Amino acid sequence: MAVPAAASVRGADRYQPPEITGLADLLDRQVRERPRARALIVTGDRVHLSYRALAALADDVAARLGGTGLRRGDAIGLVCANNAEFVVALLGAARAGLVVAPLDPALPGSQLSARLEALGARALLLGPAAADAPPIAQVRVPTWPLRVVASRAGTAAVALDTGARAVRDVRGAAHELSDHDALVLFTAGTTDRARMVPLTHANVAASVRGICATYELGPGDATVAVMPFFHGHGLFAALLASLAGGGCVLLPERGRFSARTFWDDMRAAAATWFTAVPAIHEILLDRAEIAYPGPQTPPLKFVRSCSAPLNTATQRALERTFGAPLLSAYGMTESTHQVTSEPLPPRGPLKHGSVGRPTGVALRVVDQDGRTCPVGTQGEVWVHGPTVARGYLGDPGETARSFTDEWLRTGDLGALDKEGYLSLTGRIKNLIDRGGEKISPEHVEDILAGCPGVAEAAVFAIPDATYGQRVGAAVVVRGGEGIGAEQILRYCRDRLASFEVPDRIALVAALPHTAKGGLDRLAVEARYAP
């Protein structure tokens, strides 16, 4: 099916991104101008909550938090699935002047406690877990349960138990925060490796405005929350940008993505777009023959992919299936999510294999000496602009290594073309050194993913006494394809340099993924490299 060339454009040069200053006033314009418009669709009954109702719930939470003795600039944790409680807690705490740290509900109690204590959170707001998920673990800080009860008539009330007194004298990194800060997000990784990124209200406002401007999000738009809100992808791109632009977000009944209900949810929301990681796009593509309702689904203006590389073959297949442009984007926690994106047609060409152009930031590709690389030459991607965080909390050494003169050194390898489109080629820390030849596992994975019958691939280093490292690959084959390791290797030999071709291929049923949907490389190495 052909991709509509102008499906996403409202009118030349007429779009204006929302005027906000941060989390606290995110809803204000919509409450003034469109108070009865739907902001959220929640619960199994798909109750519509208006902007006025959502703001009232947030104000109620803010008032209750204000009576606990917490001061503006204090840090507070938030553990909750993708449901109304998360949104109300986040916006309510922001209106109370608190700094919110969303955390993964699936973390064990020891890791949740470690992160809260490293931050110096004075209390934890606790919402419901996702359906069928294990109960959220107990932690060593005061915990305040929060619930939202919504009726089919669109009325709602909040229950917040703040009986346990907040910690008075906290340790950790909270002393580095102020009431200019809005959020603290944890980077992906284990407890020992996860870093705390403070994001100001100005960072949040710049990110939301940039996302809205890129996709021209407005009151006529709606989406389904696919990605978890405790990471930037789901938080900024799906939730906050939609609400700031006056659109609507459907929160799945289970509190998380469900392939079984996804298209029903899209119809219920009259969704115009959605954003997800490649792993979820692959699931939707694999299920399209039995699950995609085709003409019964409202036409999509665009589909967005971010947080992990999307191979070109999948991108084209998604566009053919869904009849909408698939826009690849690139972002990270330290840049308040989005850095680049492919533009809406006809705002610019779609370049499959790229992650588009900078969106509200300056971008450089530099060599090992910090000099700007020529067009088309690979180097490290550096980012500068209003969305870039000031550093890491409690980690001056890593801040000095990753932030240089207000430039974020991303650790990602890439190259810019003549039109300013960025193509990513891998992560510096992931490079495999095979006898002096530096190999990007992401590049090899992209080739493997293009092999007919291959659903997903992970490439990793195998220790080797002669070369130092060799190339290994774990490959997931689509059911019924009957493809074997030798066929995959033949495909690779025709498309890769000889030193890049995997020395070992393991056919596996599934690959491990992180909570935000990216490939869990540490788990892959532990499982398949020995």
N, C-alpha and C positions, 0 to 999 in steps of 0.2 A: 504494500500500500504506500502511495506517495506521501511524503511528509508535507503538510500544508505550509507554504512559504511565509504566510503572514498571519498565522493563527494567533500569535501571541502579542500582537501589537495593538495598542489602544488608539494610536493616532500620533503622527509624527511630532516629536518634541513637546508634547503636552503633558507628559507624566512628571509629577513632582513627588519626590519621596516624602514620607511623613516627618513633621517637625517634632522631635522628641529630644529630651535631654538625658534620658536614661530609663531605668526600670520603673521609677516611681511615677512618672507621668505617661507611661506607655499607652494607657487606655484613655487618657483625658480627652483628646480630641473626639474620639468616637463616642464617648459618653455625652459630650456636648452636642454633637451634630447628628448622631445616629443611635440614640440610647436604646431603642428597641431592636436594633439589628442583632442578628445572632453572632455570638462570639465563639461559643463552644457548643458541641453536641456531645452529650455525656450519657453514661449508663446504658444498660441493655435496652431501655425504653427509648433511647436516642432523644433525650430531653434537650431542648434548645435553651441555652442560657444566653441572655442578651448581654450587651456591654454594660448596661446599667446594673443588671443583677450581678455580673462578675465583679464590677467595681465595688458594689456594696459588700460583697463577701470579703474582698481584699481589705476594705476599710475596717470591717469588723475584726478581722485578724490583726490588723495593724493596731487597733485600739487595745485589744487584749494583750498583745505583746508589749505595748507601751506601759502597761500596768505591772509588769514583772520585774522592773528594776533594770532591765537592759538599757544600755545607752547607745546613742547613734554611733555607728562605726564598730559596734561589737559584732563578732562572728557567731553565726548559728548554722548548724547542719540541717540538711533536708534529705530525708530518705523516703522515697515514695515511687510508686509505679507511674506510668503515664495516665493519670486520671485527674479529675477536677481538683482533688486535694493538692496535687503538686502545683498547679497553676495558682490557686488561691493562696497557698502558703508562700510561694515565691513572691508574688506581687504584694501580698500583705506585709511580709517581712521587709521588702524594699520600701514600702510606704512608711514603715516604722523607722527607716534609716539604718536598718541592719544589713550586714554583709552576709550573703547566703552562700553556703557551700553544698551544692547538690552532690549526692553520693550514690554509688551503685547499690541498689537494694540486695543484690546477690552476693555482696562481699561477706565473708565470715565475720563473726563478731570481733575477733582479734584485729582484723584489718580495718574494720569500721572504726573501732576504738582508737587504733593507732593513728589513723588519719585525722580524726576529730581532735585528738590530743596534740598531734603535731601542729595543727592549725591553731589550737587554743579556743575551740568553740565553747561557748558558755552553756549551750543547750542544743537539743536535737528535736526538730519537728518531724513527726513520724506519721506518714499516711499509709494507706492500705498497700499491701503487696499485690503484684499481678496475680491473676487467676492461675491456680495450679502451681504457683511458685512456693518454695519453702518459706516459712515465716521469717520475717526480717529479724536478724540476730539482735540480741541484747547488747548494749554498749555501756561504757563506764562513765557516761555523762548524763545529766538529767534529760529525760525523754518526755516530750509533750505530744500525746496522740491528737491527731486532727482528723475530723471527718466532715464531709459535705453531704447533706441530704437534699436531693433535688426532686421536685414533683413533676408530673407530666404537664402541669400548667406552666412550667418554667420558673416557678418560685424555688428558692433554695435557702438553706440556713447552714451555718457552720457551728461545729462543736469543737472546742479546743480546751484541753485539760492542761493547765499550766500549774498544777498543784506542786510538782517537784520544783524546788527553788533553783534558779540558775546558778552556775558556779560563779563565785565572786572573784577569786584570785586565780586566773588561768595562766598557764605557761604556754609555750608554743610560739608561733609566729604572729599571733593576732595583734601584738603591739606594733607591727608594721602597717596595720590597716588604719583607714580613716573613713569618715562619712562620705568621702569622694568615691570610695570603692563600692561596687555593687555585688560582685560575685568572686568566689574563689573556686576555680575548677581544677580538678586533678588530672594530670596527663595520664594517658594509658600506661599501664605497667603494673608490676608487683608493688607491694607496700614499700619495699626498699628503693624502687626505682621511680615510683610516681612522684611527680613534683607538683607543687602548689602554685597556680598561676592566678595572681590578683588582677581582676578586670574592673576598671572604673566605670562609672555611669557614662562618661564620655566615650570610652571604648565600646560599650554596649550600643549607645546611640549611633556611633559611626558604623558599626557592623550592621545593625538593623537597617539603617538608611541605605547602605551599600547593597544589601541583599534585595531590598524592595526596589531599588533603582534598576538593578540588573535584570530582574524578572518582571518589573512594572506591576508589582502586586498592589491590589486595591480592593475596594468593597465587593467587587464582583467575583472575587476569588475564594476558593475553599480548598482544603486539603485534608488528608487523613494522616494522623501522627504515626509514622512508621518507626522512626528512630527514637531511642531513649532520650529523655530530657536531661539526664545527668551528664551528657556530653554535648559539645557545641553544635554538632550537626543537627540533632533534633531540637535542641533548645533555641538556637538562633534562626536557623533556616526555616524550620517548620512552624514553631510556636510563636516566637516573639515577632518575627517579620510579618507573619500573618495577622496577628493582633494589632500591631502598629499600623498596618496598612488598611485595617478595617475589614479584613476577611474573616473566614470561619475555619475552625480546626475541629475535626471529629476525633475524639479520643476513644479508641476501640474498647469494647466492653471488658476485655480481659486485661486491660492496662498495658498491652504490648502488641506488637505486630502479630497478626494471624493470617496466614495465606488463605485459610479456609473462608474467612469472613471479609477479606480485604476488598473485593470488588463490590460486595453488598454495601460495605461502609462507604466506598467511593460514590455509589449511586445515592445513598442516603444523604450524603453531604453535598451532592451535585458538584463534586470536586473537579477543579480545573487543572490541577497539577499535583505531583507528589515528589518527594525526595527520599532516596534510600542509598544504601551501600550496594556495590556490585553483587554481593552474595544474595541479597534479597531480590535484586533484579533478575538474577539467574533462577531463583525459585519461582518467581512470577512467570518468567518465560517458559520454564519447564512445565508449568501447570496451565499455560495459556489455552491449550487445546481443549481441556476439560473445564476450566474455570473462568476464562476471560469471556465476558458476555457480549463483547463486540458492540454492535449498534445500540444495545440497551444501555450502554454506559455513556454518560455525558462526554462530549468531545474534549479531549485534553489539549490545553494550550502548549504544554511542554512537560517533560519528565526530567528530573535532575538526578545526577549521580555524583557522589562525593565520598571522601574518607578512605578510599582505596582505589588502585588502578582498575579501570574498566577497559577490557580489550575491545578492539575495533569490531570484531565479528559480533560480539554480544550487543554492542551499541547499534549496529545496523539492524540486527534481528529485532531488537526492542522497538526501533522506529517503524519497521515494517509491521510488526504485530499491533502496536498501539496507535499507529497513525499520527504520531506527534514527534517533534524534535527531541532528541535525547541530549541534554546539555551536561557536559562534564565540568565539574568544579573542583577546586583545590583549596584546602584550608587546614588550620591547626588551632589547637587551644590557645597558643601564645599570640595568635593574631585575631583573637575573638572570632574564630571560625574562618569565614571566606576570605581568600586572597585573590583568586582568579576564577573566571567562569567563561564558558562559551556564551556568546550573546544570543539574545532572541533573534530569530529571523524577522525582518531583514536588517537588523541593527549591525549585522556583520556575518561573515561566512562561518559555517560550522566546519571545524577541522578535526575530523576523527583522529584520535591518537593524541590530541592536545587537551589541555585543561583550560584553554581559553586565555583571555586577557586580564590584566589587573583590574580589580574593582575597588576603587577608592584608596589604593595604596600605590607606593612606588616599589618597583621590583628590579633587582639586579641579578645577574649571573656572574659569579666571580671565580677566579682561579685560586690556587693554593696561597698565593701572595696577596689576595684581596683585590686584584686588578680585574676590571670588567672584561668579560670574555667577548670576543667578536660574535656576531650573529651566527647562529648554528653551531657554536662550540659549547661543549658540555662543561659545566662548572657547578658550584654550590649556589642555591637560590637564597638570596637575601631579600628581606622585606622591611619596608619603613612606612609609617603612616599612623593615622589616628586610631587604628584598631590594634596596634601592637602594644602588648603589655610592657610594663616597666622592668620585668624580670621575674624571678622566682622568690617566693617567700621563704625565708630561713635558709637560703642557699646562695650566699654571695659568690662562691666559687663557680657554680654552674651558671649563674647570671653573667659573670664576667666572660665565661667561655661562649655563651650563646647570644649575648647582646653586645654589639660594638657600635658606639656612637649612635645609639637609638635604632640601629639596624638589627633585625632579628636574623641570626644565622640559622637557617632552618634545618640543616643537615641533609636536605634533599638535593639530589643531582638533577639537573635539567638544562635545557637550552631554549633560547628565544629565537623566533624567526623574524623576518623583516617587518611583519605586521604586529609584532609584540605578543604573539601567541606563545605560551609556554608549553613545552613538552617535557614531562618528567621521565627520568631514566632510572631512578632508584634512590636508595638511601646510602649515604657514605658508610654508615656503620654496618650495612648489610653486604657490602661488596665481598665477593669471594676471591681470594688471592691464590690462583692456581699457577705456581711456578713463576710468579711475577706478572701474570696476566690478570688484570682486574675485571671481574665478571659481575654484571648486575643481575641478581636473581629475578628482579622484576621484569627485566627484558626477556629472560629465558621463559618466565611464566607466561608472558604475553604471547610468545611464539607457541608454547605448549597449548594455551587456551584456544588457539586458532586451529588446532588439529581436529579434524572431524571425529566426533565421538567423545572428546574430552570436555568434561563439565567444569573442572577446576584443577589447578596445579599449585604446588608449593615447592620452591627450589631452595636448597640449603647447602651449607658447606659440610663436606665429609673430611675429617682429619686424615692426612696422608703423609707417610714418612718421606716420600720422594718429592712431591710437589708442594707440601705444606697443606694444601686443601684440594679436594676434588669436588665436582658438582654432583649433587644428588637431587632427585625429584620425587615427590609423592603426588600421584595423579588420581583424580576421581573420574571414572568413566561413566558416561550416561548408560542407564540400564538398557539392555537389549542391543547395544551397539556391537559387542563382541570384538572390540579392538584390544590388541595386546601391546606389551612393552616394545617389541621389536618394530611394530608398525609406527609407534610413536617416535622411536629413535630415528627411523628412516625419514619421517617428516621433519624432525629437527636437523638432521644432517644436511638437508636441502636448504635450510634457512638460517642456520647458525654457523659461526666460525667453529672450527674443529675443537678448540679448547673450551667452547661454551656448551657443547653437547653433553648432556648428563652422562656421567659414568655409571650411574645406578638409577633405575626407575622402579618405584614401588607402587603397585596399583592398590588403592585403598578405598574404603567405602565412603569416608567423609574426612574432612580436614577440620582441625580445631580453629575457632574464631574467638576474637575478643568480644567483650560486652557490646562494643559499638559496631560490630560486624566486620571488622578487618581481620585479616589472617593473623593468627597467633603464632608468630615465628619462633618464640621461645619454646612453645609446646611442640611445634613441628620438629625443631632440632632435637629436643629431648627424646622424642618418640622415634625418629627415623634416622638421625645422624650417626648414632653409635654403631 
